[in-house]
Amino acid sequence: MSLQRMQVLITAEQRAWLERESIARGTPCTAIVRDALDAARGVRPAPLRLAAFERLAALPARPAPSWEEMEAAADGRYRAVPE
């Protein structure tokens, strides 16, 4: 399922979270959704993915990146600036 299709099914807040996590994890949004669906079904993700998700869940929230930042991240041009 593409992110465009998911936008119809999720709230703007959920989409913003997916975008932040996608950049933070370097993982496509669809993989994050798959992990969330697995968790909802009671299927535990692989230990490495679970540990990474738990570390990310402990991070403070950041504002959602702009589409330009997301495109730059996909191209390898994005560099996080410390706050």
LINFENJO-V374609 format. One record per residue. SS is DSSP state (H for helix, E for strand, - for the rest). PSI is psi in whole degrees, -180 to 180 (none if undefined). Layout:
SS | PSI
SS | PSI
//
This chain:
- | 131
- | 160
H | -35
H | -41
H | -40
H | -30
H | -28
H | -29
H | -11
- | 162
- | 166
H | -38
H | -42
H | -40
H | -41
H | -41
H | -45
H | -42
H | -44
H | -47
H | -36
H | -44
H | -44
H | -39
H | -17
- | 31
- | 139
- | 147
H | -35
H | -33
H | -38
H | -43
H | -42
H | -44
H | -42
H | -41
H | -40
H | -44
H | -40
H | -31
- | -4
- | 10
- | 122
- | 135
- | 168
- | 148
H | -41
H | -42
H | -39
H | -46
H | -42
H | -42
H | -41
H | -39
H | -43
H | -36
H | -27
H | -13
- | 148
- | 151
- | 144
- | 156
- | 149
- | 139
- | 158
- | 165
H | -34
H | -42
H | -39
H | -42
H | -41
H | -39
H | -40
H | -31
- | -4
- | 12
- | -12
- | 132
- | 123
- | 138
- | 125
- | 143
- | none
//
